[in-house]
Structures are given as structure tokens and as C-alpha cells.
Amino acid sequence: MNIADSLTKILQSEHLPQVVITLKHYLGKQFYKNSSYRYEAVFNIIWHCAENLTYPDFHKAMN
């Protein structure tokens, strides 16, 4: 989790949509079963992005 926390501190706002696009595929049930601590780290990073993007930008990145 320390890496996820560190990453959210240094992420620049212009990179947030690409981070969501890249990591969203790791939120699946199978990934959770194989590596729940990594799933939680990915979830926290995406949550950080959601809090710092507009809704339309976040929605666009998730679809």
C-alpha cells in the first residue's frame, strides 16, 4: 500500500485519466481472488483519481 500512497502523492492531474484507463482492468473479480492486496492498491489509486477528476472525465476514462 505504501507504493499506492506514494503514487497518489506524485501523480499530476493531467495523467489521472490515463492512470484510470490503464488500471481499471485490474478491478475484476479474478484479480481480487489472485491478489487482494494489489486489488486494494489499484482501487485506492483509482479512487484518488475519481476524487480529483470531474465526473465526465472520470466516466470517460472508465468506459
Predicted model as a PDB file, atoms N, CA, C, CB and O in Angstrom, pLDDT in the B-factor column:
MODEL        1                                                                  
ATOM      1  N   MET A   1       0.810  -1.204   0.000  1.00 58.00           N  
ATOM      2  CA  MET A   1       0.000   0.000   0.000  1.00 58.00           C  
ATOM      3  C   MET A   1       0.847   1.258   0.000  1.00 58.00           C  
ATOM      4  CB  MET A   1      -0.918   0.004   1.188  1.00 58.00           C  
ATOM      5  O   MET A   1       0.396   2.301  -0.473  1.00 58.00           O  
ATOM      6  N   ASN A   2       2.033   1.185   0.507  1.00 83.00           N  
ATOM      7  CA  ASN A   2       2.882   2.370   0.534  1.00 83.00           C  
ATOM      8  C   ASN A   2       3.167   2.893  -0.866  1.00 83.00           C  
ATOM      9  CB  ASN A   2       4.185   2.063   1.243  1.00 83.00           C  
ATOM     10  O   ASN A   2       3.242   4.103  -1.077  1.00 83.00           O  
ATOM     11  N   ILE A   3       3.324   1.989  -1.814  1.00 86.00           N  
ATOM     12  CA  ILE A   3       3.580   2.414  -3.186  1.00 86.00           C  
ATOM     13  C   ILE A   3       2.366   3.144  -3.744  1.00 86.00           C  
ATOM     14  CB  ILE A   3       3.937   1.208  -4.073  1.00 86.00           C  
ATOM     15  O   ILE A   3       2.513   4.166  -4.415  1.00 86.00           O  
ATOM     16  N   ALA A   4       1.178   2.636  -3.475  1.00 90.00           N  
ATOM     17  CA  ALA A   4      -0.041   3.296  -3.953  1.00 90.00           C  
ATOM     18  C   ALA A   4      -0.173   4.680  -3.328  1.00 90.00           C  
ATOM     19  CB  ALA A   4      -1.288   2.444  -3.629  1.00 90.00           C  
ATOM     20  O   ALA A   4      -0.530   5.638  -4.014  1.00 90.00           O  
ATOM     21  N   ASP A   5       0.111   4.790  -2.045  1.00 91.00           N  
ATOM     22  CA  ASP A   5       0.046   6.094  -1.374  1.00 91.00           C  
ATOM     23  C   ASP A   5       1.067   7.064  -1.953  1.00 91.00           C  
ATOM     24  CB  ASP A   5       0.275   5.933   0.133  1.00 91.00           C  
ATOM     25  O   ASP A   5       0.767   8.237  -2.177  1.00 91.00           O  
ATOM     26  N   SER A   6       2.264   6.568  -2.191  1.00 92.00           N  
ATOM     27  CA  SER A   6       3.310   7.415  -2.768  1.00 92.00           C  
ATOM     28  C   SER A   6       2.934   7.863  -4.170  1.00 92.00           C  
ATOM     29  CB  SER A   6       4.650   6.673  -2.796  1.00 92.00           C  
ATOM     30  O   SER A   6       3.142   9.019  -4.539  1.00 92.00           O  
ATOM     31  N   LEU A   7       2.385   6.951  -4.942  1.00 92.00           N  
ATOM     32  CA  LEU A   7       1.994   7.293  -6.306  1.00 92.00           C  
ATOM     33  C   LEU A   7       0.916   8.370  -6.327  1.00 92.00           C  
ATOM     34  CB  LEU A   7       1.503   6.052  -7.039  1.00 92.00           C  
ATOM     35  O   LEU A   7       0.990   9.298  -7.132  1.00 92.00           O  
ATOM     36  N   THR A   8      -0.073   8.262  -5.463  1.00 92.00           N  
ATOM     37  CA  THR A   8      -1.142   9.261  -5.460  1.00 92.00           C  
ATOM     38  C   THR A   8      -0.622  10.640  -5.066  1.00 92.00           C  
ATOM     39  CB  THR A   8      -2.258   8.837  -4.510  1.00 92.00           C  
ATOM     40  O   THR A   8      -1.208  11.655  -5.441  1.00 92.00           O  
ATOM     41  N   LYS A   9       0.464  10.681  -4.320  1.00 93.00           N  
ATOM     42  CA  LYS A   9       1.036  11.980  -3.920  1.00 93.00           C  
ATOM     43  C   LYS A   9       1.774  12.660  -5.054  1.00 93.00           C  
ATOM     44  CB  LYS A   9       1.979  11.801  -2.749  1.00 93.00           C  
ATOM     45  O   LYS A   9       1.842  13.888  -5.097  1.00 93.00           O  
ATOM     46  N   ILE A  10       2.337  11.876  -5.986  1.00 94.00           N  
ATOM     47  CA  ILE A  10       3.140  12.482  -7.051  1.00 94.00           C  
ATOM     48  C   ILE A  10       2.420  12.557  -8.392  1.00 94.00           C  
ATOM     49  CB  ILE A  10       4.414  11.712  -7.219  1.00 94.00           C  
ATOM     50  O   ILE A  10       2.924  13.180  -9.326  1.00 94.00           O  
ATOM     51  N   LEU A  11       1.248  11.931  -8.503  1.00 94.00           N  
ATOM     52  CA  LEU A  11       0.508  11.969  -9.771  1.00 94.00           C  
ATOM     53  C   LEU A  11       0.116  13.399 -10.124  1.00 94.00           C  
ATOM     54  CB  LEU A  11      -0.749  11.080  -9.694  1.00 94.00           C  
ATOM     55  O   LEU A  11      -0.394  14.145  -9.288  1.00 94.00           O  
ATOM     56  N   GLN A  12       0.360  13.753 -11.347  1.00 96.00           N  
ATOM     57  CA  GLN A  12      -0.050  15.069 -11.828  1.00 96.00           C  
ATOM     58  C   GLN A  12      -1.433  14.951 -12.454  1.00 96.00           C  
ATOM     59  CB  GLN A  12       0.979  15.642 -12.850  1.00 96.00           C  
ATOM     60  O   GLN A  12      -1.772  13.926 -13.046  1.00 96.00           O  
ATOM     61  N   SER A  13      -2.211  15.988 -12.322  1.00 95.00           N  
ATOM     62  CA  SER A  13      -3.616  15.934 -12.732  1.00 95.00           C  
ATOM     63  C   SER A  13      -3.798  15.572 -14.200  1.00 95.00           C  
ATOM     64  CB  SER A  13      -4.275  17.259 -12.463  1.00 95.00           C  
ATOM     65  O   SER A  13      -4.783  14.920 -14.545  1.00 95.00           O  
ATOM     66  N   GLU A  14      -2.891  15.969 -15.062  1.00 96.00           N  
ATOM     67  CA  GLU A  14      -3.061  15.648 -16.478  1.00 96.00           C  
ATOM     68  C   GLU A  14      -2.864  14.154 -16.776  1.00 96.00           C  
ATOM     69  CB  GLU A  14      -2.087  16.466 -17.305  1.00 96.00           C  
ATOM     70  O   GLU A  14      -3.231  13.683 -17.852  1.00 96.00           O  
ATOM     71  N   HIS A  15      -2.290  13.416 -15.832  1.00 97.00           N  
ATOM     72  CA  HIS A  15      -2.064  11.983 -16.020  1.00 97.00           C  
ATOM     73  C   HIS A  15      -3.185  11.118 -15.437  1.00 97.00           C  
ATOM     74  CB  HIS A  15      -0.749  11.591 -15.393  1.00 97.00           C  
ATOM     75  O   HIS A  15      -3.224   9.914 -15.693  1.00 97.00           O  
ATOM     76  N   LEU A  16      -4.076  11.697 -14.674  1.00 97.00           N  
ATOM     77  CA  LEU A  16      -5.099  10.915 -13.988  1.00 97.00           C  
ATOM     78  C   LEU A  16      -5.996  10.108 -14.929  1.00 97.00           C  
ATOM     79  CB  LEU A  16      -5.947  11.825 -13.162  1.00 97.00           C  
ATOM     80  O   LEU A  16      -6.247   8.936 -14.649  1.00 97.00           O  
ATOM     81  N   PRO A  17      -6.489  10.681 -16.030  1.00 98.00           N  
ATOM     82  CA  PRO A  17      -7.328   9.860 -16.915  1.00 98.00           C  
ATOM     83  C   PRO A  17      -6.581   8.636 -17.461  1.00 98.00           C  
ATOM     84  CB  PRO A  17      -7.839  10.707 -18.079  1.00 98.00           C  
ATOM     85  O   PRO A  17      -7.159   7.552 -17.546  1.00 98.00           O  
ATOM     86  N   GLN A  18      -5.323   8.793 -17.826  1.00 98.00           N  
ATOM     87  CA  GLN A  18      -4.569   7.663 -18.356  1.00 98.00           C  
ATOM     88  C   GLN A  18      -4.320   6.609 -17.284  1.00 98.00           C  
ATOM     89  CB  GLN A  18      -3.244   8.139 -18.938  1.00 98.00           C  
ATOM     90  O   GLN A  18      -4.294   5.416 -17.588  1.00 98.00           O  
ATOM     91  N   VAL A  19      -4.140   7.025 -16.051  1.00 97.00           N  
ATOM     92  CA  VAL A  19      -3.967   6.075 -14.946  1.00 97.00           C  
ATOM     93  C   VAL A  19      -5.232   5.234 -14.794  1.00 97.00           C  
ATOM     94  CB  VAL A  19      -3.641   6.820 -13.615  1.00 97.00           C  
ATOM     95  O   VAL A  19      -5.157   4.016 -14.633  1.00 97.00           O  
ATOM     96  N   VAL A  20      -6.380   5.879 -14.844  1.00 98.00           N  
ATOM     97  CA  VAL A  20      -7.656   5.158 -14.728  1.00 98.00           C  
ATOM     98  C   VAL A  20      -7.813   4.183 -15.891  1.00 98.00           C  
ATOM     99  CB  VAL A  20      -8.850   6.151 -14.692  1.00 98.00           C  
ATOM    100  O   VAL A  20      -8.178   3.027 -15.680  1.00 98.00           O  
ATOM    101  N   ILE A  21      -7.547   4.632 -17.101  1.00 98.00           N  
ATOM    102  CA  ILE A  21      -7.668   3.780 -18.288  1.00 98.00           C  
ATOM    103  C   ILE A  21      -6.765   2.556 -18.160  1.00 98.00           C  
ATOM    104  CB  ILE A  21      -7.316   4.574 -19.566  1.00 98.00           C  
ATOM    105  O   ILE A  21      -7.164   1.447 -18.515  1.00 98.00           O  
ATOM    106  N   THR A  22      -5.568   2.754 -17.659  1.00 97.00           N  
ATOM    107  CA  THR A  22      -4.605   1.667 -17.548  1.00 97.00           C  
ATOM    108  C   THR A  22      -4.951   0.686 -16.435  1.00 97.00           C  
ATOM    109  CB  THR A  22      -3.230   2.227 -17.316  1.00 97.00           C  
ATOM    110  O   THR A  22      -4.789  -0.521 -16.611  1.00 97.00           O  
ATOM    111  N   LEU A  23      -5.419   1.176 -15.304  1.00 96.00           N  
ATOM    112  CA  LEU A  23      -5.616   0.321 -14.140  1.00 96.00           C  
ATOM    113  C   LEU A  23      -7.012  -0.276 -14.007  1.00 96.00           C  
ATOM    114  CB  LEU A  23      -5.312   1.091 -12.923  1.00 96.00           C  
ATOM    115  O   LEU A  23      -7.191  -1.236 -13.257  1.00 96.00           O  
ATOM    116  N   LYS A  24      -7.994   0.255 -14.700  1.00 97.00           N  
ATOM    117  CA  LYS A  24      -9.386  -0.189 -14.495  1.00 97.00           C  
ATOM    118  C   LYS A  24      -9.583  -1.678 -14.744  1.00 97.00           C  
ATOM    119  CB  LYS A  24     -10.312   0.589 -15.401  1.00 97.00           C  
ATOM    120  O   LYS A  24     -10.488  -2.284 -14.169  1.00 97.00           O  
ATOM    121  N   HIS A  25      -8.765  -2.266 -15.577  1.00 94.00           N  
ATOM    122  CA  HIS A  25      -8.910  -3.686 -15.893  1.00 94.00           C  
ATOM    123  C   HIS A  25      -8.487  -4.582 -14.729  1.00 94.00           C  
ATOM    124  CB  HIS A  25      -8.093  -4.028 -17.128  1.00 94.00           C  
ATOM    125  O   HIS A  25      -8.755  -5.783 -14.735  1.00 94.00           O  
ATOM    126  N   TYR A  26      -7.829  -3.997 -13.737  1.00 93.00           N  
ATOM    127  CA  TYR A  26      -7.388  -4.763 -12.564  1.00 93.00           C  
ATOM    128  C   TYR A  26      -8.424  -4.773 -11.442  1.00 93.00           C  
ATOM    129  CB  TYR A  26      -6.084  -4.197 -12.039  1.00 93.00           C  
ATOM    130  O   TYR A  26      -8.128  -5.213 -10.331  1.00 93.00           O  
ATOM    131  N   LEU A  27      -9.618  -4.299 -11.720  1.00 92.00           N  
ATOM    132  CA  LEU A  27     -10.667  -4.278 -10.709  1.00 92.00           C  
ATOM    133  C   LEU A  27     -11.629  -5.465 -10.835  1.00 92.00           C  
ATOM    134  CB  LEU A  27     -11.439  -2.981 -10.805  1.00 92.00           C  
ATOM    135  O   LEU A  27     -12.690  -5.478 -10.211  1.00 92.00           O  
ATOM    136  N   GLY A  28     -11.262  -6.432 -11.623  1.00 89.00           N  
ATOM    137  CA  GLY A  28     -12.116  -7.594 -11.820  1.00 89.00           C  
ATOM    138  C   GLY A  28     -12.061  -8.581 -10.662  1.00 89.00           C  
ATOM    139  O   GLY A  28     -11.132  -8.574  -9.854  1.00 89.00           O  
ATOM    140  N   LYS A  29     -13.078  -9.424 -10.605  1.00 87.00           N  
ATOM    141  CA  LYS A  29     -13.205 -10.421  -9.543  1.00 87.00           C  
ATOM    142  C   LYS A  29     -12.025 -11.390  -9.535  1.00 87.00           C  
ATOM    143  CB  LYS A  29     -14.510 -11.195  -9.701  1.00 87.00           C  
ATOM    144  O   LYS A  29     -11.541 -11.759  -8.465  1.00 87.00           O  
ATOM    145  N   GLN A  30     -11.563 -11.801 -10.696  1.00 87.00           N  
ATOM    146  CA  GLN A  30     -10.452 -12.750 -10.768  1.00 87.00           C  
ATOM    147  C   GLN A  30      -9.167 -12.144 -10.215  1.00 87.00           C  
ATOM    148  CB  GLN A  30     -10.235 -13.205 -12.212  1.00 87.00           C  
ATOM    149  O   GLN A  30      -8.414 -12.824  -9.517  1.00 87.00           O  
ATOM    150  N   PHE A  31      -8.911 -10.881 -10.517  1.00 86.00           N  
ATOM    151  CA  PHE A  31      -7.713 -10.213  -9.993  1.00 86.00           C  
ATOM    152  C   PHE A  31      -7.793 -10.130  -8.474  1.00 86.00           C  
ATOM    153  CB  PHE A  31      -7.555  -8.794 -10.605  1.00 86.00           C  
ATOM    154  O   PHE A  31      -6.788 -10.310  -7.787  1.00 86.00           O  
ATOM    155  N   TYR A  32      -8.981  -9.859  -7.949  1.00 85.00           N  
ATOM    156  CA  TYR A  32      -9.165  -9.791  -6.496  1.00 85.00           C  
ATOM    157  C   TYR A  32      -8.854 -11.138  -5.857  1.00 85.00           C  
ATOM    158  CB  TYR A  32     -10.603  -9.357  -6.147  1.00 85.00           C  
ATOM    159  O   TYR A  32      -8.189 -11.200  -4.823  1.00 85.00           O  
ATOM    160  N   LYS A  33      -9.333 -12.213  -6.472  1.00 86.00           N  
ATOM    161  CA  LYS A  33      -9.094 -13.551  -5.920  1.00 86.00           C  
ATOM    162  C   LYS A  33      -7.609 -13.896  -5.918  1.00 86.00           C  
ATOM    163  CB  LYS A  33      -9.869 -14.600  -6.718  1.00 86.00           C  
ATOM    164  O   LYS A  33      -7.121 -14.536  -4.986  1.00 86.00           O  
ATOM    165  N   ASN A  34      -6.898 -13.481  -6.945  1.00 88.00           N  
ATOM    166  CA  ASN A  34      -5.479 -13.806  -7.068  1.00 88.00           C  
ATOM    167  C   ASN A  34      -4.577 -12.921  -6.217  1.00 88.00           C  
ATOM    168  CB  ASN A  34      -5.064 -13.701  -8.499  1.00 88.00           C  
ATOM    169  O   ASN A  34      -3.506 -13.355  -5.792  1.00 88.00           O  
ATOM    170  N   SER A  35      -4.997 -11.692  -5.966  1.00 86.00           N  
ATOM    171  CA  SER A  35      -4.117 -10.758  -5.276  1.00 86.00           C  
ATOM    172  C   SER A  35      -4.922  -9.624  -4.649  1.00 86.00           C  
ATOM    173  CB  SER A  35      -3.066 -10.196  -6.243  1.00 86.00           C  
ATOM    174  O   SER A  35      -4.973  -8.520  -5.191  1.00 86.00           O  
ATOM    175  N   SER A  36      -5.541  -9.894  -3.526  1.00 87.00           N  
ATOM    176  CA  SER A  36      -6.431  -8.902  -2.926  1.00 87.00           C  
ATOM    177  C   SER A  36      -5.696  -7.645  -2.477  1.00 87.00           C  
ATOM    178  CB  SER A  36      -7.152  -9.509  -1.751  1.00 87.00           C  
ATOM    179  O   SER A  36      -6.274  -6.559  -2.526  1.00 87.00           O  
ATOM    180  N   TYR A  37      -4.446  -7.754  -2.042  1.00 89.00           N  
ATOM    181  CA  TYR A  37      -3.728  -6.545  -1.618  1.00 89.00           C  
ATOM    182  C   TYR A  37      -3.399  -5.657  -2.820  1.00 89.00           C  
ATOM    183  CB  TYR A  37      -2.432  -6.922  -0.866  1.00 89.00           C  
ATOM    184  O   TYR A  37      -3.388  -4.432  -2.691  1.00 89.00           O  
ATOM    185  N   ARG A  38      -3.134  -6.245  -3.970  1.00 91.00           N  
ATOM    186  CA  ARG A  38      -2.900  -5.446  -5.174  1.00 91.00           C  
ATOM    187  C   ARG A  38      -4.208  -4.822  -5.650  1.00 91.00           C  
ATOM    188  CB  ARG A  38      -2.276  -6.311  -6.294  1.00 91.00           C  
ATOM    189  O   ARG A  38      -4.230  -3.674  -6.093  1.00 91.00           O  
ATOM    190  N   TYR A  39      -5.291  -5.578  -5.558  1.00 92.00           N  
ATOM    191  CA  TYR A  39      -6.605  -5.056  -5.916  1.00 92.00           C  
ATOM    192  C   TYR A  39      -6.894  -3.810  -5.077  1.00 92.00           C  
ATOM    193  CB  TYR A  39      -7.711  -6.136  -5.708  1.00 92.00           C  
ATOM    194  O   TYR A  39      -7.342  -2.790  -5.600  1.00 92.00           O  
ATOM    195  N   GLU A  40      -6.636  -3.902  -3.790  1.00 93.00           N  
ATOM    196  CA  GLU A  40      -6.889  -2.759  -2.903  1.00 93.00           C  
ATOM    197  C   GLU A  40      -6.017  -1.568  -3.278  1.00 93.00           C  
ATOM    198  CB  GLU A  40      -6.640  -3.150  -1.440  1.00 93.00           C  
ATOM    199  O   GLU A  40      -6.481  -0.428  -3.235  1.00 93.00           O  
ATOM    200  N   ALA A  41      -4.777  -1.810  -3.640  1.00 93.00           N  
ATOM    201  CA  ALA A  41      -3.891  -0.720  -4.051  1.00 93.00           C  
ATOM    202  C   ALA A  41      -4.413  -0.051  -5.318  1.00 93.00           C  
ATOM    203  CB  ALA A  41      -2.461  -1.242  -4.275  1.00 93.00           C  
ATOM    204  O   ALA A  41      -4.450   1.177  -5.403  1.00 93.00           O  
ATOM    205  N   VAL A  42      -4.815  -0.850  -6.300  1.00 95.00           N  
ATOM    206  CA  VAL A  42      -5.364  -0.313  -7.546  1.00 95.00           C  
ATOM    207  C   VAL A  42      -6.645   0.459  -7.255  1.00 95.00           C  
ATOM    208  CB  VAL A  42      -5.634  -1.448  -8.565  1.00 95.00           C  
ATOM    209  O   VAL A  42      -6.849   1.550  -7.787  1.00 95.00           O  
ATOM    210  N   PHE A  43      -7.505  -0.100  -6.417  1.00 95.00           N  
ATOM    211  CA  PHE A  43      -8.750   0.577  -6.048  1.00 95.00           C  
ATOM    212  C   PHE A  43      -8.467   1.943  -5.441  1.00 95.00           C  
ATOM    213  CB  PHE A  43      -9.555  -0.278  -5.064  1.00 95.00           C  
ATOM    214  O   PHE A  43      -9.124   2.926  -5.788  1.00 95.00           O  
ATOM    215  N   ASN A  44      -7.496   2.012  -4.539  1.00 95.00           N  
ATOM    216  CA  ASN A  44      -7.170   3.283  -3.881  1.00 95.00           C  
ATOM    217  C   ASN A  44      -6.612   4.314  -4.861  1.00 95.00           C  
ATOM    218  CB  ASN A  44      -6.165   3.048  -2.759  1.00 95.00           C  
ATOM    219  O   ASN A  44      -6.900   5.505  -4.743  1.00 95.00           O  
ATOM    220  N   ILE A  45      -5.825   3.864  -5.813  1.00 96.00           N  
ATOM    221  CA  ILE A  45      -5.295   4.787  -6.816  1.00 96.00           C  
ATOM    222  C   ILE A  45      -6.431   5.318  -7.686  1.00 96.00           C  
ATOM    223  CB  ILE A  45      -4.223   4.091  -7.689  1.00 96.00           C  
ATOM    224  O   ILE A  45      -6.499   6.516  -7.960  1.00 96.00           O  
ATOM    225  N   ILE A  46      -7.318   4.428  -8.119  1.00 97.00           N  
ATOM    226  CA  ILE A  46      -8.444   4.868  -8.945  1.00 97.00           C  
ATOM    227  C   ILE A  46      -9.379   5.774  -8.144  1.00 97.00           C  
ATOM    228  CB  ILE A  46      -9.220   3.652  -9.491  1.00 97.00           C  
ATOM    229  O   ILE A  46      -9.923   6.737  -8.685  1.00 97.00           O  
ATOM    230  N   TRP A  47      -9.561   5.475  -6.882  1.00 97.00           N  
ATOM    231  CA  TRP A  47     -10.390   6.335  -6.025  1.00 97.00           C  
ATOM    232  C   TRP A  47      -9.787   7.737  -5.948  1.00 97.00           C  
ATOM    233  CB  TRP A  47     -10.526   5.726  -4.600  1.00 97.00           C  
ATOM    234  O   TRP A  47     -10.511   8.730  -6.020  1.00 97.00           O  
ATOM    235  N   HIS A  48      -8.487   7.818  -5.804  1.00 97.00           N  
ATOM    236  CA  HIS A  48      -7.798   9.116  -5.778  1.00 97.00           C  
ATOM    237  C   HIS A  48      -8.074   9.870  -7.081  1.00 97.00           C  
ATOM    238  CB  HIS A  48      -6.260   8.927  -5.571  1.00 97.00           C  
ATOM    239  O   HIS A  48      -8.366  11.066  -7.068  1.00 97.00           O  
ATOM    240  N   CYS A  49      -7.979   9.157  -8.199  1.00 98.00           N  
ATOM    241  CA  CYS A  49      -8.242   9.787  -9.495  1.00 98.00           C  
ATOM    242  C   CYS A  49      -9.688  10.288  -9.564  1.00 98.00           C  
ATOM    243  CB  CYS A  49      -7.961   8.793 -10.648  1.00 98.00           C  
ATOM    244  O   CYS A  49      -9.946  11.392 -10.041  1.00 98.00           O  
ATOM    245  N   ALA A  50     -10.624   9.469  -9.084  1.00 98.00           N  
ATOM    246  CA  ALA A  50     -12.037   9.858  -9.105  1.00 98.00           C  
ATOM    247  C   ALA A  50     -12.283  11.123  -8.290  1.00 98.00           C  
ATOM    248  CB  ALA A  50     -12.906   8.720  -8.573  1.00 98.00           C  
ATOM    249  O   ALA A  50     -13.094  11.970  -8.666  1.00 98.00           O  
ATOM    250  N   GLU A  51     -11.585  11.239  -7.189  1.00 97.00           N  
ATOM    251  CA  GLU A  51     -11.754  12.422  -6.338  1.00 97.00           C  
ATOM    252  C   GLU A  51     -11.159  13.681  -6.964  1.00 97.00           C  
ATOM    253  CB  GLU A  51     -11.115  12.181  -4.983  1.00 97.00           C  
ATOM    254  O   GLU A  51     -11.533  14.795  -6.599  1.00 97.00           O  
ATOM    255  N   ASN A  52     -10.244  13.504  -7.896  1.00 97.00           N  
ATOM    256  CA  ASN A  52      -9.523  14.650  -8.455  1.00 97.00           C  
ATOM    257  C   ASN A  52      -9.818  14.916  -9.925  1.00 97.00           C  
ATOM    258  CB  ASN A  52      -8.060  14.443  -8.288  1.00 97.00           C  
ATOM    259  O   ASN A  52      -9.197  15.782 -10.542  1.00 97.00           O  
ATOM    260  N   LEU A  53     -10.760  14.176 -10.478  1.00 98.00           N  
ATOM    261  CA  LEU A  53     -11.224  14.424 -11.842  1.00 98.00           C  
ATOM    262  C   LEU A  53     -12.671  14.895 -11.791  1.00 98.00           C  
ATOM    263  CB  LEU A  53     -11.088  13.144 -12.727  1.00 98.00           C  
ATOM    264  O   LEU A  53     -13.380  14.660 -10.813  1.00 98.00           O  
ATOM    265  N   THR A  54     -13.094  15.562 -12.854  1.00 97.00           N  
ATOM    266  CA  THR A  54     -14.509  15.876 -12.955  1.00 97.00           C  
ATOM    267  C   THR A  54     -15.250  14.569 -13.241  1.00 97.00           C  
ATOM    268  CB  THR A  54     -14.784  16.953 -14.069  1.00 97.00           C  
ATOM    269  O   THR A  54     -14.654  13.608 -13.728  1.00 97.00           O  
ATOM    270  N   TYR A  55     -16.531  14.536 -12.944  1.00 98.00           N  
ATOM    271  CA  TYR A  55     -17.302  13.329 -13.215  1.00 98.00           C  
ATOM    272  C   TYR A  55     -17.246  12.941 -14.697  1.00 98.00           C  
ATOM    273  CB  TYR A  55     -18.750  13.529 -12.781  1.00 98.00           C  
ATOM    274  O   TYR A  55     -17.014  11.772 -15.007  1.00 98.00           O  
ATOM    275  N   PRO A  56     -17.451  13.882 -15.610  1.00 98.00           N  
ATOM    276  CA  PRO A  56     -17.391  13.495 -17.037  1.00 98.00           C  
ATOM    277  C   PRO A  56     -16.026  12.910 -17.436  1.00 98.00           C  
ATOM    278  CB  PRO A  56     -17.699  14.710 -17.919  1.00 98.00           C  
ATOM    279  O   PRO A  56     -15.965  11.947 -18.200  1.00 98.00           O  
ATOM    280  N   ASP A  57     -14.952  13.482 -16.928  1.00 98.00           N  
ATOM    281  CA  ASP A  57     -13.620  12.971 -17.273  1.00 98.00           C  
ATOM    282  C   ASP A  57     -13.391  11.582 -16.692  1.00 98.00           C  
ATOM    283  CB  ASP A  57     -12.534  13.930 -16.773  1.00 98.00           C  
ATOM    284  O   ASP A  57     -12.818  10.715 -17.351  1.00 98.00           O  
ATOM    285  N   PHE A  58     -13.838  11.372 -15.464  1.00 98.00           N  
ATOM    286  CA  PHE A  58     -13.675  10.052 -14.836  1.00 98.00           C  
ATOM    287  C   PHE A  58     -14.539   9.026 -15.564  1.00 98.00           C  
ATOM    288  CB  PHE A  58     -14.052  10.104 -13.325  1.00 98.00           C  
ATOM    289  O   PHE A  58     -14.077   7.922 -15.853  1.00 98.00           O  
ATOM    290  N   HIS A  59     -15.764   9.374 -15.856  1.00 98.00           N  
ATOM    291  CA  HIS A  59     -16.673   8.459 -16.555  1.00 98.00           C  
ATOM    292  C   HIS A  59     -16.110   8.072 -17.923  1.00 98.00           C  
ATOM    293  CB  HIS A  59     -18.064   9.102 -16.716  1.00 98.00           C  
ATOM    294  O   HIS A  59     -16.161   6.906 -18.314  1.00 98.00           O  
ATOM    295  N   LYS A  60     -15.587   9.034 -18.629  1.00 98.00           N  
ATOM    296  CA  LYS A  60     -14.993   8.771 -19.942  1.00 98.00           C  
ATOM    297  C   LYS A  60     -13.807   7.812 -19.825  1.00 98.00           C  
ATOM    298  CB  LYS A  60     -14.546  10.089 -20.600  1.00 98.00           C  
ATOM    299  O   LYS A  60     -13.648   6.922 -20.661  1.00 98.00           O  
ATOM    300  N   ALA A  61     -12.980   7.984 -18.803  1.00 98.00           N  
ATOM    301  CA  ALA A  61     -11.813   7.121 -18.600  1.00 98.00           C  
ATOM    302  C   ALA A  61     -12.216   5.705 -18.216  1.00 98.00           C  
ATOM    303  CB  ALA A  61     -10.907   7.705 -17.527  1.00 98.00           C  
ATOM    304  O   ALA A  61     -11.532   4.748 -18.576  1.00 98.00           O  
ATOM    305  N   MET A  62     -13.322   5.563 -17.487  1.00 96.00           N  
ATOM    306  CA  MET A  62     -13.774   4.241 -17.043  1.00 96.00           C  
ATOM    307  C   MET A  62     -14.483   3.459 -18.158  1.00 96.00           C  
ATOM    308  CB  MET A  62     -14.708   4.391 -15.847  1.00 96.00           C  
ATOM    309  O   MET A  62     -14.585   2.235 -18.074  1.00 96.00           O  
ATOM    310  N   ASN A  63     -14.964   4.131 -19.180  1.00 95.00           N  
ATOM    311  CA  ASN A  63     -15.683   3.432 -20.253  1.00 95.00           C  
ATOM    312  C   ASN A  63     -14.810   3.132 -21.434  1.00 95.00           C  
ATOM    313  CB  ASN A  63     -16.857   4.238 -20.704  1.00 95.00           C  
ATOM    314  O   ASN A  63     -15.275   2.548 -22.413  1.00 95.00           O  
TER     315      ASN A  63                                                      
ENDMDL                                                                          
END                                                                             
